Amino acid sequence: MEKRENWSSKIGFILAAAGSAVGLGNIWKFPYIAGENGGGAFILIYLVAILIVGLPVMLCEIILGRKTQKNPVGAFNAIRPGSPWMFAGAIGVLAGFLILSYYSVVAGWTLGYIFKAITGQISSFQNIEMAKQSFDTFIQSAKWSVLCHFIIMAITTYIVYNGIKKGIERWSSILMPLVFVILIILIFKGLSMKGSKAGVNFLFSFDFKKLTPGAFVTAMGHAFFSLSLGLGVMITYGSYLSKGENLFKSTLAIVSLDTAVALLAGLAIFPAVFAVGLEPDAGPGLIFHLLPLVFSKMAFGIVWATLFFILIFFAAITSTISLLEVVSAYFIDELKWSRKTVVIVFGFIIFLLGIPSALSFGKWESVKLIGLSFFDFVDTLSANYFLPIGGILISLFVGWIWGTKNAVDEIRHGSHNFADVHLISLLAGLKDDPSHNSEVHVVTLASLWGIFIRFIAPIAIMIAFLVLIGVIKI
Ligand code: PHE
């Protein structure tokens, strides 16, 4: 049997986990749903969702992983051997498998758009119709969409094949800093254009009327997807951590990086849109219809367009590898397959499963499953059902079955007083001051987290889930 690897450094783990979190969700989806739901108002609700659900659940997953040093199924099984709880892990592995199949298709589009950008096709669009036409022709083409999907799966398979340190950690450590560098360059460019201020105003304008329950549900669902929660990515990545890490700090770093990229993506996009005199149409077409037109109106459009699509492509790859790793870790730990075999076999199976999704926009457009295209069916099943169910089960398991007491014992390894100092002393930077450690405190990070994980997170996810699937009507 192969020896289980560990991350080679703390920062390597943070970049890999943030790499999983930062993806199409941040750069493609967040800006347009923020645009649709009232800009600043939505950003505010999103931050609340991140704080009350995202942070606590992410910490939960990382604790489970580090404690058990196992994949999602193995993690539940290690704590409650033989109990049905392992199905919570199994849903996660299945969700990873499903999400990767269609996520890779969209990631493939970004690859196609890098090609379109470099060859100057993008910078020649005259109007939005041309940009739309070009996108439709591209995604309807079976040849192109399947080829790009294949390339994404091949790259993903190659990276995961090389293991934790030499594959996932190495590539995340290269690609994530590049994501930041490119984003910053694009923001500077956008903000330096005349008329860009309107874009900033649009992004941060506060439309209170749009603070609706519906926006809250959208924010919750997006927070889950964006932070890669509910399917055990963070259990799996956490399982390669050593006992020396401060899990509170790492979780905070990952969540902050993910949120920062979402906001920065908005800042890279909207100012440029307004500066060239366009109105954001704020739908899923924002990236593939409107932005190409924006680039075609900018000087050196080829350069900006190429940079932008490389940015999304890099962000997507660090996410696809995490999805394949969840599936792989299960087969490696539980069924004792070798990494190389699992990765090649599943890389290929997931490629095959993605083909009907890739064809959903062209040849197989009319093939419907319960009224949805294959792509939408797999997306809805995994993102709207499996992720929230996974999230509820993970928080109930840690909060009530395994118990917050055991979980906090695990956090204490490496967290040096963080869990136990009075919150005020901690925030004041006095965590090591003897006067603040002399007695047992009640208001600590540990107790705050315990309340969130037992009550607030499961209830909030449950409500959002019931609204999402139409059981509760708002
Ligand atoms: N978080 C990724 C994104 O924002 C998507 C993802 C979801 C990746 C679930 C892994 C697991 O694009």
Boltz pocket constraint, residues with backbone or C-beta under 6 A from the ligand:
constraints:
  - pocket:
      binder: B
      contacts: [[A, 20], [A, 21], [A, 22], [A, 23], [A, 24], [A, 25], [A, 26], [A, 99], [A, 224], [A, 225], [A, 226], [A, 227], [A, 228], [A, 229], [A, 231], [A, 233], [A, 319], [A, 320], [A, 322], [A, 323]]
      max_distance: 6.0
